[in-house]
């Protein structure tokens, strides 16, 4: 019994740590989105033809997509989906 309680506490701590890390990642990405340092510069050109600001925005978009994937994977409110599925199954049973 004691091991089970310890396991549950460990899982709760891991979940809290994941949520904190995801929150820090969201805040960091928000701050990095304010890319005022490349507003007035075209050079250097990345790959010889892509302006640095455009390349930065492309990299930022990829990072935002990856962060959204992580948020869906680790911070999705599953309990809300369970409630909706339960209500739908109750409604189907009533009909």
ZAMIKOL-437159 format. One record per residue (C-alpha): residue number from 1; x, y, z. Coordinates in nm, 3 decimals. Example, Ala and Ser with C-alpha at 12.3 -4.5 7.8 and 13.67 -1.06 7.14 Angstrom:
REM ZAMIKOL-437159
- 1,1.230,-0.450,0.780 $
- 2,1.367,-0.106,0.714 $
END
This chain:
REM ZAMIKOL-437159
- 1,0.000,0.000,0.000 $
- 2,0.280,0.236,0.088 $
- 3,0.448,0.182,-0.248 $
- 4,0.122,0.267,-0.428 $
- 5,0.088,0.597,-0.241 $
- 6,0.450,0.679,-0.318 $
- 7,0.392,0.596,-0.687 $
- 8,0.087,0.825,-0.699 $
- 9,0.283,1.109,-0.539 $
- 10,0.564,1.060,-0.788 $
- 11,0.317,1.076,-1.078 $
- 12,0.157,1.390,-0.933 $
- 13,0.500,1.554,-0.900 $
- 14,0.589,1.457,-1.259 $
- 15,0.261,1.603,-1.386 $
- 16,0.315,1.925,-1.197 $
- 17,0.672,1.951,-1.327 $
- 18,0.555,1.892,-1.685 $
- 19,0.292,2.165,-1.648 $
- 20,0.548,2.408,-1.509 $
- 21,0.794,2.331,-1.790 $
- 22,0.522,2.374,-2.052 $
- 23,0.421,2.706,-1.898 $
- 24,0.783,2.823,-1.904 $
- 25,0.807,2.714,-2.269 $
- 26,0.492,2.910,-2.359 $
- 27,0.624,3.222,-2.185 $
- 28,0.965,3.185,-2.350 $
- 29,0.808,3.145,-2.693 $
- 30,0.588,3.448,-2.631 $
- 31,0.893,3.657,-2.543 $
- 32,1.088,3.525,-2.842 $
- 33,0.799,3.620,-3.070 $
- 34,0.879,3.988,-3.007 $
- 35,1.171,3.975,-3.247 $
- 36,1.253,4.344,-3.262 $
- 37,1.622,4.266,-3.320 $
- 38,1.564,4.166,-3.686 $
- 39,1.313,4.435,-3.786 $
- 40,1.551,4.664,-3.969 $
- 41,1.811,4.422,-4.097 $
- 42,1.802,4.213,-4.410 $
- 43,2.152,4.079,-4.376 $
- 44,2.286,3.822,-4.313 $
- 45,2.107,3.614,-4.574 $
- 46,2.046,3.255,-4.470 $
- 47,2.127,3.002,-4.743 $
- 48,2.233,3.299,-4.954 $
- 49,1.881,3.425,-5.032 $
- 50,1.650,3.416,-4.726 $
- 51,1.645,3.733,-4.513 $
- 52,1.729,3.668,-4.150 $
- 53,1.392,3.797,-4.026 $
- 54,1.200,3.559,-4.251 $
- 55,1.419,3.268,-4.146 $
- 56,1.364,3.358,-3.780 $
- 57,0.986,3.361,-3.830 $
- 58,0.998,3.024,-4.007 $
- 59,1.195,2.875,-3.718 $
- 60,0.958,3.038,-3.471 $
- 61,0.658,2.886,-3.652 $
- 62,0.812,2.540,-3.633 $
- 63,0.887,2.588,-3.262 $
- 64,0.529,2.706,-3.199 $
- 65,0.389,2.402,-3.380 $
- 66,0.609,2.169,-3.174 $
- 67,0.504,2.343,-2.853 $
- 68,0.137,2.310,-2.946 $
- 69,0.192,1.938,-3.009 $
- 70,0.352,1.906,-2.665 $
- 71,0.066,2.095,-2.505 $
- 72,-0.190,1.866,-2.665 $
- 73,0.007,1.556,-2.568 $
- 74,0.084,1.646,-2.207 $
- 75,-0.163,1.916,-2.096 $
- 76,-0.488,1.824,-2.271 $
- 77,-0.783,1.828,-2.025 $
- 78,-0.886,1.464,-2.065 $
- 79,-1.132,1.486,-1.778 $
- 80,-1.348,1.726,-1.981 $
- 81,-1.362,1.483,-2.272 $
- 82,-1.460,1.202,-2.035 $
- 83,-1.749,1.412,-1.901 $
- 84,-1.875,1.484,-2.253 $
- 85,-1.845,1.120,-2.358 $
- 86,-2.029,1.013,-2.043 $
- 87,-2.312,1.260,-2.109 $
- 88,-2.339,1.147,-2.472 $
- 89,-2.356,0.780,-2.372 $
- 90,-2.626,0.862,-2.115 $
- 91,-2.824,1.051,-2.379 $
- 92,-2.788,0.762,-2.623 $
- 93,-2.905,0.516,-2.357 $
- 94,-3.209,0.736,-2.286 $
- 95,-3.319,0.727,-2.650 $
END
